[in-house]
Amino acid sequence: MSSRGIGWTLHGDGKNVLPGRFVAPEERLSWPRTIGIGAQHVVAMFGATFLVPLITGFPPSTTLLFSGIGTILFLVITAGKVPSYLGSSFAFIAPIAAAQSQHGAAGALGGIIMAGAALALIGLIVHTAGARWIQVAMPPIVTGSIVALIGLNLAPTAKASFEQAPLTAFVTVVAILLVTVLFKGILGRLSILVGVLAGYAVAMIRGEVDFAAIGNAAWIGLPDFSAPEFHLSVVGLFVPVVLVLVAENIGHVKSVAAMTDRDLDPLTGRALMADGLATMIAGAGGGSGTTTYAENIGVMAASRVYSTAAYWVAGIVAILLSLFPKFGALIATVPAGVLGGAGVVLYGMIGILGVRIWVQNQVNFSNPINLSTAGVALVIGIADFTWVIGDLTFAGIALGTAAALVIFHGMTAIARARGSEHVAGPEDLESSDHGSRPSKLG
């Protein structure tokens, strides 16, 4: 394979994947099959990727365009060795909303660019020095707390949308839950998308959908672009997102490595840099920040096709779809009730994914250091504490993240200095699976 990750070898006869075998990243099936799997990846990311611009008010087509561009950029930077789709990150929803209330959409885009730049810088450091320092700085108790408080901090947003159309929102929630347990394979993994479609149908019947924008939109054209503005006051809002994106990307690399039985740790820095650059490009043009997608890992696991050729197809398809304004206008008609129902499920899942990180890494909550770290951070994040210092405003997510880091490392240092029995144990200082992933339906 070339250094750009293109030029794949044909797997077997190009038609079948034998039992116990899989299509490696540097391989591909026949092009018709590869195109079909690539289109399946686009469908898999639809429900989650589009919810972010719908909730934040960003143009869906613009977000779709930059997700496609970001995916291709990721494949190039990782030399085609790490299959991944870069879709919208839910970790950005809360800081975007807070930044918009202060400085409008342009200020939020500036925050997205700053978060992407920080992630790219971390990626460069990891590529040079390795990822061990991240695991020490962000042990499972800290990572889980940050992920949990980001999801639960969004609860009031879900409630506000839910109450605008309670019946539609309720149907959306029920549909998502039923599809999750009634169906297997790809349909079960698309429960958010199917639930949103069910809620949308109910909203149409109840007259809650306005189709006027679709008729006014052109068939072919470029998405709407917006320019960013940079304000120092939003830095505190977006810093915690960077920590989540680090965990997501490391988790993605480890997951793909486990499924393909190869060592991808040397590519972790590249993955972080790629996601950071993709997020910066998206913010520069009016799109939402990106992250690696768990939904697409599910598609790979089900199909046993890890070919990066399929992800090139997915990125190209996403870019092409973004050039149909009527499609973007249709996505934008999803009403508040549907978003509220989906938000109840998604935000709750993000919160519980933080708990899953604790469980999978066997965090010991009989240790008061761990108990204090999680307890204080969650209360600060859920209650959305705010601290204003001059022009800087630190909201619940930023303060909760800072609390988790300071409390854990501060109490651990004091306990170690005094020889206390409460000093953190090995399970609290590193994670073998750093990425019990906080994204979407991970």
Summary of the structure (lengths in Angstrom):
residues: 442
radius of gyration: 21.2
end to end distance: 29.8
largest distance: 70.7
contacts: 1754
relative contact order: 0.21
helix: 69%
strand: 4%
